[in-house]
């Protein structure tokens, strides 16, 4: 039945000039013939949480999509179609996809890792629709790609802010509420990047990780932060989870924190230092423009130039949010000094070169092996950073100085 619907809709979209690559009557007079006009372009999105969230993961993606659409002159109210609060259940994701295809969308963005299998299947079924999946690793050569970024770079910068604060308050214990631990490279690389940033300014610090076992769980996000504060005496709380609850818990306990996905200073103004954040609009604008330019859905991946997008600080895809007044004086100088090294390609986080960073922005490089918390050497002293495929796929360890709580 979905195949019949797909063929019917494809015919309608071609007729209405809405499909990627629909040909207009003035093709022989227009060098841009074959492109989808901005006024005909429709965007679909599947969210794991509510589109009305005011902080966190879904909020950051929604803000990125709407910002990108405005940058491209698209009407958010008329050209964006959303199915939100969709759990990572294949049948429910497929149902959301069917709904969006029924709206005649040209591209569908799925923002949660667990959507991966449903999007792969649907891309093969709805060949005239483009599928773009966040945080995943699957793709095809035509209408299905994935996108993520070097969040570990932003995590390292946030770690510098956390490490300086830990020194100021005289507390070497730093807590981290994580969706998952070493089960996923995404979470492990983020935790490791943050810990190495903390250690760059406070080598005596230990990062204690409490694992939620879910990407979003507001009740336990708060409870786990409270446990890290009360049972492990953590003076700074970081996180890889969807809501601002860990930051609110930090504020309630009179300690400090580093958020994720969006600036959480408004949620915990007395506690929040900074957050590792995404400028998702950088990718979304790129993908939407490629979708309008591609000529047909089956040329999307080739138009993008790759089936995977992986930007970082250099592309301004990731960053840290504006530093709050809770940060130690000089934190901005320290962060900017390290940022420059990464943007210029002179150094990266998971290399055999250790940074020592001071609050006045002085950075010292030392050849030192990257070691996991079991004592295994990951990168030899002076060695180059681990490969991207490891950071995104097989990083299943914590670095020295990280402990599971």
Beta strands, then each sheet from edge to edge (+ up, - down):
strand 1: 43-46
strand 2: 80-83
strand 3: 107-110
strand 4: 130-134
strand 5: 144-149
strand 6: 173-178
strand 7: 206-211
strand 8: 236-240
strand 9: 256-261
strand 10: 272-278
strand 11: 308-311
strand 12: 318-320
strand 13: 353-357
strand 14: 363-367
strand 15: 370-371
strand 16: 377-379
strand 17: 402-404
sheet 1: 2+ 1+ 3+ 4+ 5+ 11+
sheet 2: 12+ 10- 9- 8- 6- 7- 17-
sheet 3: 13+ 14-
sheet 4: 15+ 16-
end
